[in-house]
Amino acid sequence: MEPHGIRNKIAHGQWKKTLNRENTKLNNEITLKIQNLNIINLYRNKEAFESLQKILEDMIESPNKSYRKNYWVHITEFEEKQKEMSIWSIEKK
């Protein structure tokens, strides 16, 4: 399930047990994903989406200049940030 789907389940009060689309039975897969969420994973996802946003913004606003010039800069920054965050843990934070 995509992040927005998980957000919707939580927003509709399904943070302990989730239901399928028709609300006729439990959805154990999504329930497990929600139970495994933590702030570290959310920060990693946020960073990934922000990096993608920067690349797309450059692609739309300046496909022949900023996009070509900054693409690998954005990718490298993203990889470095993900590497830094890979050692994060709830206990250390």
Beta strands, then each sheet from edge to edge (+ up, - down):
end
